[in-house]
Amino acid sequence: MPINTSSSDEGVTGAAKFVTSAVGNTVGGLTRTVGGVAGAAGRGIGDTITGATGSLGKPVGDGLANALTGVENGACKVARGVEDAGQWKSGAKRI
């Protein structure tokens, strides 16, 4: 089922939009999940390092947490781009 029901979304174009939308949403969702897991793991491990070593390990724990949160944010942006491409959106700026 096409996302948009205008007459330009009938036939082959409608079918192509349906397929690319399904693939884009699937890949985007998986990418967002992997990024979320990496970010959560980084924050958890960072907190563990900081808790176990105190102020001595705080820079390492915080650095690890921040780096993997950055990976999470990047994966989220990639996922959004894949989903937009799957819906045939171009130059869409969402925040």
N, C-alpha and C positions, 0 to 999 in steps of 0.2 A: 504494500500500500504506500503510495507516494506521500511525502511529507506535505507538499503543497498540492492542492487540488485544481490548480489553474489548468487551462487547456494546453499549456506548454509542457505539462507533466504527464501527458498521455503517451501510450505506446512505448517505444524503445526508450525514450528519455525518462519516462516514469519508472520503467523497470530498472534502468541504470541508477536512477536516484535512490530507489528502494534498496538495491544491493549495496551501493556505496555507503548509504546511511547506516545500514545494518553492520557492515564491516567497520566503518568509522567509529560507530558507537561501541562496538565490541572491543576494538583495539584501544580506543580511548579509555574505556573503563578499566581494561587490564593494566594499561600504563599508569593510570591514576592509582590503582590498587598497589602496584609494585612500588611506586613512589611513596605512597602512604606507609607501607610496611618499612621501607628503608628509613624514612624520617622518624617513625616511632621507635624503631630499633636503635637508631643513632641517639635519640634523646634518652632512651632507657639505659643504654650502655654508657653514655656520657654521664648521666646521673649516678650510675653505679660506680664509675671511676672516681668521680668527685666525692661521693659518700665514703668510699673505701680509703681514699688517700688524703682526704681533707683538702686544705688550701694548697698543698703541694701538687696535687693532681688536678686541681680545678681548671687550669688553662688547657690541659689535654682533654679533659671531659667536656668542657665547654666548646672547644674547637671541634671535636668529633660530632657533638650534637648539632652545632651550627652547620658543619659541612653537609651532614646527611639531611638536615632540614632544607638546605639549598638544593640537594638532589630531589627531594620531595617537591619543592616549588617548581623546579625545572620540569619534572615529569608531569606535573599538573598543567603547565603551559603547553607541553607537547601534546598531551591528551586533548586539550581544548582545541588545538590546531588540527589534529587528526579528525576530531568530531566535526569541526566546521568544514573541513575539506570533504568529508563524507556527505555533508548536507549541501555541498556545492556553494558554500559561502566563500566570498573572497574579500580579503582585507578587513574582516570583521574584528573589531576591537572590543573584547569583553574583558572585564576585570572581575 
